[in-house]
């Protein structure tokens, strides 16, 4: 039963986010405004290299 639950969760995650697993970091789309960029850089859910290139966990 546990394997079936894991499979269903994997399928849901793939459907939502593409070919990734929970806990993986994905590239976030670029912010639309300067204000959004500043919020994102200061947000602990994002791992930002620069204002326009940030990654975040699928769990966030």
Biopython code that builds the backbone (N, CA, C, O; Angstrom):
import numpy as np
from Bio.PDB.StructureBuilder import StructureBuilder

atoms = [
    (1, "UNK", "N", (0.816, -1.192, 0.000)),
    (1, "UNK", "CA", (0.000, 0.000, 0.000)),
    (1, "UNK", "C", (0.867, 1.266, 0.000)),
    (1, "UNK", "O", (0.555, 2.235, -0.691)),
    (2, "UNK", "N", (1.953, 1.251, 0.776)),
    (2, "UNK", "CA", (2.831, 2.428, 0.842)),
    (2, "UNK", "C", (3.417, 2.757, -0.535)),
    (2, "UNK", "O", (3.581, 3.926, -0.883)),
    (3, "UNK", "N", (3.725, 1.730, -1.306)),
    (3, "UNK", "CA", (4.298, 1.946, -2.643)),
    (3, "UNK", "C", (3.259, 2.572, -3.584)),
    (3, "UNK", "O", (3.602, 3.397, -4.430)),
    (4, "UNK", "N", (2.015, 2.184, -3.435)),
    (4, "UNK", "CA", (0.947, 2.766, -4.264)),
    (4, "UNK", "C", (0.765, 4.238, -3.924)),
    (4, "UNK", "O", (0.609, 5.067, -4.821)),
    (5, "UNK", "N", (0.785, 4.572, -2.630)),
    (5, "UNK", "CA", (0.667, 5.968, -2.208)),
    (5, "UNK", "C", (1.844, 6.774, -2.760)),
    (5, "UNK", "O", (1.648, 7.882, -3.260)),
    (6, "UNK", "N", (3.077, 6.227, -2.675)),
    (6, "UNK", "CA", (4.254, 6.910, -3.205)),
    (6, "UNK", "C", (4.109, 7.153, -4.701)),
    (6, "UNK", "O", (4.460, 8.225, -5.193)),
    (7, "UNK", "N", (3.597, 6.170, -5.422)),
    (7, "UNK", "CA", (3.409, 6.293, -6.866)),
    (7, "UNK", "C", (2.389, 7.380, -7.199)),
    (7, "UNK", "O", (2.610, 8.184, -8.105)),
    (8, "UNK", "N", (1.276, 7.404, -6.469)),
    (8, "UNK", "CA", (0.253, 8.425, -6.720)),
    (8, "UNK", "C", (0.808, 9.821, -6.435)),
    (8, "UNK", "O", (0.551, 10.752, -7.200)),
    (9, "UNK", "N", (1.565, 9.980, -5.345)),
    (9, "UNK", "CA", (2.175, 11.280, -5.037)),
    (9, "UNK", "C", (3.163, 11.686, -6.120)),
    (9, "UNK", "O", (3.212, 12.854, -6.506)),
    (10, "UNK", "N", (3.946, 10.741, -6.612)),
    (10, "UNK", "CA", (4.901, 11.041, -7.681)),
    (10, "UNK", "C", (4.176, 11.484, -8.950)),
    (10, "UNK", "O", (4.607, 12.428, -9.612)),
    (11, "UNK", "N", (3.097, 10.819, -9.288)),
    (11, "UNK", "CA", (2.333, 11.194, -10.483)),
    (11, "UNK", "C", (1.712, 12.582, -10.333)),
    (11, "UNK", "O", (1.707, 13.363, -11.284)),
    (12, "UNK", "N", (1.192, 12.892, -9.152)),
    (12, "UNK", "CA", (0.616, 14.213, -8.912)),
    (12, "UNK", "C", (1.688, 15.297, -9.001)),
    (12, "UNK", "O", (1.458, 16.356, -9.585)),
    (13, "UNK", "N", (2.859, 15.032, -8.421)),
    (13, "UNK", "CA", (3.955, 16.005, -8.459)),
    (13, "UNK", "C", (4.417, 16.227, -9.895)),
    (13, "UNK", "O", (4.652, 17.364, -10.302)),
    (14, "UNK", "N", (4.548, 15.156, -10.657)),
    (14, "UNK", "CA", (4.967, 15.271, -12.055)),
    (14, "UNK", "C", (3.932, 16.039, -12.864)),
    (14, "UNK", "O", (4.288, 16.851, -13.718)),
    (15, "UNK", "N", (2.667, 15.790, -12.604)),
    (15, "UNK", "CA", (1.604, 16.499, -13.315)),
    (15, "UNK", "C", (1.638, 17.988, -13.003)),
    (15, "UNK", "O", (1.443, 18.814, -13.894)),
    (16, "UNK", "N", (1.886, 18.337, -11.737)),
    (16, "UNK", "CA", (1.924, 19.737, -11.323)),
    (16, "UNK", "C", (3.188, 20.464, -11.748)),
    (16, "UNK", "O", (3.127, 21.611, -12.192)),
    (17, "UNK", "N", (4.332, 19.807, -11.614)),
    (17, "UNK", "CA", (5.617, 20.488, -11.748)),
    (17, "UNK", "C", (6.531, 19.934, -12.834)),
    (17, "UNK", "O", (7.656, 20.415, -12.972)),
    (18, "UNK", "N", (6.112, 18.977, -13.584)),
    (18, "UNK", "CA", (7.004, 18.375, -14.560)),
    (18, "UNK", "C", (7.768, 17.216, -13.924)),
    (18, "UNK", "O", (7.358, 16.706, -12.881)),
    (19, "UNK", "N", (8.839, 16.807, -14.522)),
    (19, "UNK", "CA", (9.590, 15.627, -14.084)),
    (19, "UNK", "C", (10.488, 15.960, -12.895)),
    (19, "UNK", "O", (11.705, 16.062, -13.051)),
    (20, "UNK", "N", (9.915, 16.125, -11.735)),
    (20, "UNK", "CA", (10.653, 16.455, -10.510)),
    (20, "UNK", "C", (10.088, 15.645, -9.357)),
    (20, "UNK", "O", (9.004, 15.071, -9.464)),
    (21, "UNK", "N", (10.824, 15.600, -8.256)),
    (21, "UNK", "CA", (10.327, 14.957, -7.046)),
    (21, "UNK", "C", (10.253, 15.992, -5.935)),
    (21, "UNK", "O", (10.933, 17.017, -5.983)),
    (22, "UNK", "N", (9.426, 15.719, -4.940)),
    (22, "UNK", "CA", (9.297, 16.646, -3.817)),
    (22, "UNK", "C", (10.652, 16.848, -3.174)),
    (22, "UNK", "O", (11.421, 15.901, -3.006)),
    (23, "UNK", "N", (10.938, 18.081, -2.817)),
    (23, "UNK", "CA", (12.221, 18.407, -2.220)),
    (23, "UNK", "C", (13.232, 18.933, -3.228)),
    (23, "UNK", "O", (14.179, 19.625, -2.854)),
    (24, "UNK", "N", (13.039, 18.608, -4.511)),
    (24, "UNK", "CA", (13.919, 19.145, -5.555)),
    (24, "UNK", "C", (13.710, 20.649, -5.665)),
    (24, "UNK", "O", (12.622, 21.165, -5.407)),
    (25, "UNK", "N", (14.764, 21.330, -6.048)),
    (25, "UNK", "CA", (14.617, 22.753, -6.329)),
    (25, "UNK", "C", (14.365, 22.928, -7.819)),
    (25, "UNK", "O", (14.951, 22.241, -8.656)),
    (26, "UNK", "N", (13.484, 23.858, -8.123)),
    (26, "UNK", "CA", (13.163, 24.185, -9.513)),
    (26, "UNK", "C", (13.409, 25.674, -9.729)),
    (26, "UNK", "O", (13.403, 26.453, -8.775)),
    (27, "UNK", "N", (13.621, 26.063, -10.963)),
    (27, "UNK", "CA", (13.837, 27.472, -11.285)),
    (27, "UNK", "C", (12.488, 28.179, -11.262)),
    (27, "UNK", "O", (11.540, 27.761, -11.928)),
    (28, "UNK", "N", (12.419, 29.245, -10.494)),
    (28, "UNK", "CA", (11.188, 30.034, -10.394)),
    (28, "UNK", "C", (11.108, 30.991, -11.583)),
    (28, "UNK", "O", (12.137, 31.480, -12.049)),
    (29, "UNK", "N", (9.911, 31.260, -12.071)),
    (29, "UNK", "CA", (9.778, 32.234, -13.157)),
    (29, "UNK", "C", (10.271, 33.602, -12.694)),
    (29, "UNK", "O", (10.184, 33.910, -11.506)),
    (30, "UNK", "N", (10.784, 34.425, -13.601)),
    (30, "UNK", "CA", (11.299, 35.734, -13.193)),
    (30, "UNK", "C", (10.191, 36.612, -12.620)),
    (30, "UNK", "O", (9.033, 36.497, -13.020)),
    (31, "UNK", "N", (10.550, 37.490, -11.682)),
    (31, "UNK", "CA", (9.541, 38.385, -11.105)),
    (31, "UNK", "C", (9.051, 39.382, -12.147)),
    (31, "UNK", "O", (9.772, 39.722, -13.085)),
    (32, "UNK", "N", (7.826, 39.843, -11.972)),
    (32, "UNK", "CA", (7.226, 40.778, -12.939)),
    (32, "UNK", "C", (7.532, 42.229, -12.627)),
    (32, "UNK", "O", (7.515, 43.077, -13.519)),
    (33, "UNK", "N", (7.816, 42.522, -11.350)),
    (33, "UNK", "CA", (8.087, 43.910, -10.970)),
    (33, "UNK", "C", (9.331, 43.970, -10.082)),
    (33, "UNK", "O", (9.788, 42.952, -9.563)),
    (34, "UNK", "N", (9.858, 45.156, -9.922)),
    (34, "UNK", "CA", (11.002, 45.374, -9.035)),
    (34, "UNK", "C", (10.626, 45.019, -7.596)),
    (34, "UNK", "O", (11.428, 44.446, -6.858)),
    (35, "UNK", "N", (9.419, 45.360, -7.217)),
    (35, "UNK", "CA", (8.940, 45.064, -5.859)),
    (35, "UNK", "C", (8.894, 43.548, -5.616)),
    (35, "UNK", "O", (9.292, 43.076, -4.551)),
    (36, "UNK", "N", (8.409, 42.792, -6.604)),
    (36, "UNK", "CA", (8.379, 41.333, -6.494)),
    (36, "UNK", "C", (9.793, 40.765, -6.389)),
    (36, "UNK", "O", (10.034, 39.821, -5.636)),
    (37, "UNK", "N", (10.717, 41.337, -7.138)),
    (37, "UNK", "CA", (12.110, 40.880, -7.096)),
    (37, "UNK", "C", (12.714, 41.096, -5.712)),
    (37, "UNK", "O", (13.401, 40.216, -5.194)),
    (38, "UNK", "N", (12.467, 42.245, -5.117)),
    (38, "UNK", "CA", (12.998, 42.540, -3.785)),
    (38, "UNK", "C", (12.399, 41.607, -2.736)),
    (38, "UNK", "O", (13.107, 41.138, -1.845)),
    (39, "UNK", "N", (11.107, 41.338, -2.837)),
    (39, "UNK", "CA", (10.464, 40.415, -1.902)),
    (39, "UNK", "C", (11.074, 39.023, -2.031)),
    (39, "UNK", "O", (11.349, 38.361, -1.030)),
    (40, "UNK", "N", (11.281, 38.589, -3.263)),
    (40, "UNK", "CA", (11.797, 37.245, -3.514)),
    (40, "UNK", "C", (13.210, 37.081, -2.975)),
    (40, "UNK", "O", (13.523, 36.051, -2.378)),
    (41, "UNK", "N", (14.062, 38.068, -3.170)),
    (41, "UNK", "CA", (15.449, 37.980, -2.703)),
    (41, "UNK", "C", (15.492, 37.855, -1.184)),
    (41, "UNK", "O", (16.375, 37.192, -0.639)),
    (42, "UNK", "N", (14.551, 38.484, -0.506)),
    (42, "UNK", "CA", (14.525, 38.446, 0.958)),
    (42, "UNK", "C", (13.687, 37.296, 1.521)),
    (42, "UNK", "O", (13.627, 37.117, 2.737)),
    (43, "UNK", "N", (13.047, 36.524, 0.663)),
    (43, "UNK", "CA", (12.192, 35.419, 1.094)),
    (43, "UNK", "C", (13.039, 34.162, 1.293)),
    (43, "UNK", "O", (13.805, 33.781, 0.408)),
    (44, "UNK", "N", (12.903, 33.517, 2.456)),
    (44, "UNK", "CA", (13.716, 32.331, 2.759)),
    (44, "UNK", "C", (13.291, 31.106, 1.957)),
    (44, "UNK", "O", (14.019, 30.113, 1.942)),
    (45, "UNK", "N", (12.129, 31.142, 1.286)),
    (45, "UNK", "CA", (11.690, 30.020, 0.465)),
    (45, "UNK", "C", (12.423, 29.957, -0.873)),
    (45, "UNK", "O", (12.357, 28.950, -1.578)),
    (46, "UNK", "N", (13.127, 31.044, -1.219)),
    (46, "UNK", "CA", (13.844, 31.112, -2.485)),
    (46, "UNK", "C", (15.351, 31.088, -2.254)),
    (46, "UNK", "O", (15.850, 31.649, -1.279)),
    (47, "UNK", "N", (16.061, 30.438, -3.155)),
    (47, "UNK", "CA", (17.519, 30.432, -3.164)),
    (47, "UNK", "C", (17.928, 31.246, -4.393)),
    (47, "UNK", "O", (17.968, 30.723, -5.506)),
    (48, "UNK", "N", (18.232, 32.533, -4.183)),
    (48, "UNK", "CA", (18.472, 33.459, -5.289)),
    (48, "UNK", "C", (19.960, 33.632, -5.574)),
    (48, "UNK", "O", (20.758, 33.892, -4.674)),
    (49, "UNK", "N", (20.310, 33.482, -6.841)),
    (49, "UNK", "CA", (21.658, 33.771, -7.313)),
    (49, "UNK", "C", (21.736, 35.244, -7.690)),
    (49, "UNK", "O", (22.749, 35.907, -7.462)),
    (50, "UNK", "N", (20.666, 35.734, -8.260)),
    (50, "UNK", "CA", (20.534, 37.120, -8.689)),
    (50, "UNK", "C", (19.045, 37.459, -8.612)),
    (50, "UNK", "O", (18.232, 36.568, -8.364)),
    (51, "UNK", "N", (18.674, 38.704, -8.814)),
    (51, "UNK", "CA", (17.263, 39.089, -8.717)),
    (51, "UNK", "C", (16.388, 38.359, -9.731)),
    (51, "UNK", "O", (15.197, 38.160, -9.492)),
    (52, "UNK", "N", (16.968, 37.960, -10.862)),
    (52, "UNK", "CA", (16.167, 37.331, -11.918)),
    (52, "UNK", "C", (16.329, 35.817, -11.963)),
    (52, "UNK", "O", (15.630, 35.152, -12.728)),
    (53, "UNK", "N", (17.238, 35.253, -11.159)),
    (53, "UNK", "CA", (17.465, 33.802, -11.187)),
    (53, "UNK", "C", (17.372, 33.254, -9.770)),
    (53, "UNK", "O", (18.316, 33.340, -8.985)),
    (54, "UNK", "N", (16.222, 32.694, -9.467)),
    (54, "UNK", "CA", (15.982, 32.112, -8.158)),
    (54, "UNK", "C", (15.436, 30.698, -8.308)),
    (54, "UNK", "O", (14.751, 30.377, -9.278)),
    (55, "UNK", "N", (15.754, 29.867, -7.330)),
    (55, "UNK", "CA", (15.221, 28.512, -7.275)),
    (55, "UNK", "C", (14.418, 28.395, -5.994)),
    (55, "UNK", "O", (14.651, 29.114, -5.022)),
    (56, "UNK", "N", (13.455, 27.459, -6.016)),
    (56, "UNK", "CA", (12.696, 27.191, -4.811)),
    (56, "UNK", "C", (12.353, 25.722, -4.770)),
    (56, "UNK", "O", (12.312, 25.049, -5.800)),
    (57, "UNK", "N", (12.109, 25.235, -3.578)),
    (57, "UNK", "CA", (11.747, 23.840, -3.379)),
    (57, "UNK", "C", (10.312, 23.624, -3.794)),
    (57, "UNK", "O", (9.479, 24.521, -3.661)),
    (58, "UNK", "N", (10.020, 22.445, -4.294)),
    (58, "UNK", "CA", (8.641, 22.132, -4.649)),
    (58, "UNK", "C", (7.750, 22.055, -3.424)),
    (58, "UNK", "O", (6.534, 22.204, -3.541)),
    (59, "UNK", "N", (8.322, 21.827, -2.256)),
    (59, "UNK", "CA", (7.545, 21.752, -1.032)),
    (59, "UNK", "C", (7.084, 23.128, -0.580)),
    (59, "UNK", "O", (6.157, 23.216, 0.224)),
    (60, "UNK", "N", (7.691, 24.205, -1.064)),
    (60, "UNK", "CA", (7.343, 25.556, -0.615)),
    (60, "UNK", "C", (6.190, 26.126, -1.393)),
    (60, "UNK", "O", (5.773, 27.256, -1.139)),
]
sb = StructureBuilder()
sb.init_structure("model")
sb.init_model(0)
sb.init_chain("A")
sb.init_seg("    ")
for serial, (resi, resn, name, xyz) in enumerate(atoms, 1):
    if name == "N":
        sb.init_residue(resn, " ", resi, " ")
    sb.init_atom(name, np.array(xyz, "f"), 0.0, 1.0, " ", f" {name:<3s}", serial, name[0])
structure = sb.get_structure()
